Amino acid sequence: MAQAEIAMLREINLQSSSRPEERTTTATLNQSWQPPEWPFFKVNFDAAYDKTLNRMGLGIVMRDSEGSLQACLTASKEQVFSAAQAKRAALQRAMDMCIEMGMNQVIFKGDSKAVIDTNTSKNEDNSWHGQETEDLQQLLKLHPTWRLFFAYRSANHAIHIAANEAIKETNEKVWLEDEPMVVKVYVLNDVSRILPVD
């Protein structure tokens, strides 16, 4: 990673965080991405939903404890009829990707509190999409070292951008130890916030 890019992003972050009126009013909404503790990997997921086309885009980013990108996936899907269904599909694909990659110690983070709460609850989901919820809960039970948590959009922004771009695509795309350019600036920004200052 270029040191000049990181230094520039640090300076921008320092300037924007030095305004006290912005810090106090938006403290919870401006949470930044934080790396997982070693040996865990963090998988952020999100979905964008187009109600007029009944179409979704999903994005998944996997990073290690140093913030280094391990994998990025974008895809679109048709015949999706709600934002909640889109978010569940993104979580399902994130879990499937981790199974495909043999990942055991994973922290999943998404910005749909309702989907996170439903899937971490011990209660049965009797909604229309209850079977999808049950399938996700079963995957969590089968992988006891997996964790699922809510993240504010500000801590999930890179993947939110990827999901919005993916809605326009027709094929699933996967990057290993790389990312699409639209995600790169956000990943660099996240890493610049966690790296120690020289």
N, C-alpha and C positions, 0 to 999 in steps of 0.2 A: 504494500500500500504506500503511495507516495506521501512522504512527510509534509510536503508543501500543501497538499490537499487537506491533510489532517490539521495542520496549523491554521489554515484559512477557516476551516469549519469551527475550530476552537474559538477563534476570535469572534466569529459571528455569534456563536452561542454565548460567549461572555458578554457581548454587547446587549444581546436580547434578554439575558437573565439579570442584567444590572438595573432594570426598571422595576422599582419596588411595587408600584401599583399593579403591574401585570403579574408579579410573583404571588401576591397574596390572594388575588381574586380567582386565579386559575390554577392554583397549586395542584389540585387533584386531577384536573383535566390535562395538565401539561406534564404528566409523568413521562419519563423517557425509557427507552428500551434498556433493560439490564441483562447482563449475561447470566446464565445459570451457573451454579456451583459445579466444579469439576467432580465427577465425570459425566454429568448430565449434558444433554443437548436440549436446546430450546427450539420448539417448532411453533412459529406464529402462523396463523391461518386466518383467512378472511374471504368473504364472498361479496360480490356486487350483483344486484338483481335489477333486471329491466322488466318491469311489470307489463309494458305494452307488447314486448316480444316473448314473454314467458321464458326468459333466457337468463342465465347467470354466468359470471366469470368467477373463478376462484384462484387464489394465490396462496402459496405455502413457502415459507422460508425457514430453513434449518441452520442454526448456528451453534458453535461450540462455546466453551466457557471463556474463550478469549474474544468472542464476537466474530470469529472467522466464519464466513459462509461455507457451509458444507453441501447444501442443496437448495435449489429453488425450483418450484413447479408452478406452472400456470395452465389453466384449462377452462373451457367453457362447456356449458351443458344446456340443452333445450328441454322444454316441457317441465319447467320449474314454475310453481304457482304461488310461492310466497318467499319473502326474505328469510324467514326462519328455516324453510326447507333448504334454501341456498346455503345458509350458515351450517346446517347439519351436514349437507353434502360436502362442504369444504372440510369440516372436521373428519368426516368419514375418509375422505381422500388423504388427509394428512396422516391419519392412523394407518391406512393401507400402505402409504409410502414408507412409513417407519417399519412396518412388517416386511415389506419388500427389501429394505436395506438392512434388516436384522438389528434394528435399534431397540435396545432394552431400557435404557435410562433416559427417559424423555419427559420434558415438561411442555405441554401444549398450552398455548395462550391464544385466545380469540376475544373479539370485542363485542360479542353478543351475550350479554349477561343472562338472558332468558335461556339460551341454548346451553350455556355453561352450567347454570343452576339446575336445569332439568336433567342433565347428564351426570351430575355429581350427586344428585339426590338419591336417596334409597327408595323413594316413593315410585309407584308404578305410574307410567304416563298413559292415561286413557284417551289422549287426544287422537285426532285423525292420523297423525304421524307417530303414534306410540311405538310401532314396531321399529322404526328407524332409531328412536331413542333407546329402546331395549337393545338393539344391536350394538350401539355405541357403548352402552353401559357394560355389555358383555365383553367387549374388547378391553375396556378398562380393567375388568375383573381378571381377564386372562393375562394381563400384563401388570402385575402388582407394583412395578417400579415406574409406571407411567403416572403422570399427574396432569390434571386439567384445571386451568385457572382463567379467570377473567382478566383482560388487559384493556385499559382505556385506549381509544383510537390513537392518541398521541404516542403511546408505546407500541403501537401496532401499525404505524403509518406506512412503512415500506411495503408491507403486504397489502394494505388497503389500496395503494396505488397499483400494485401488480394485479389485483383482482379486477379493478376497473379497466385496466388495459386488456386483461384476458377475455373480457366479455365480447370483445371485437374479434377474437381469434376463433379458428375452427379446429385446431389440433392442440393436443396436450403437448407442452414443451417442458423439458427438464434440463436444468443446468446443474452440474456437479462442480463444487468449489469455484463457482462463477455465478453471475447474476445478470439479468437483463439490464440494459443501461438505465431504464426508468427506475429500477430499484437501487442501483449502485450508489447514487448520491445519498439516499436515506441510510443505507448500510454504513457508508463512510461516516456520516454524521453520527450515527449511533456509536460506532467504534471510537470516534474522536472524543466522545463524552466519557468513555470508560478508561481510556488509556492514561497512564500517569503523565503529568506535565514534566518535561525535561528541565 
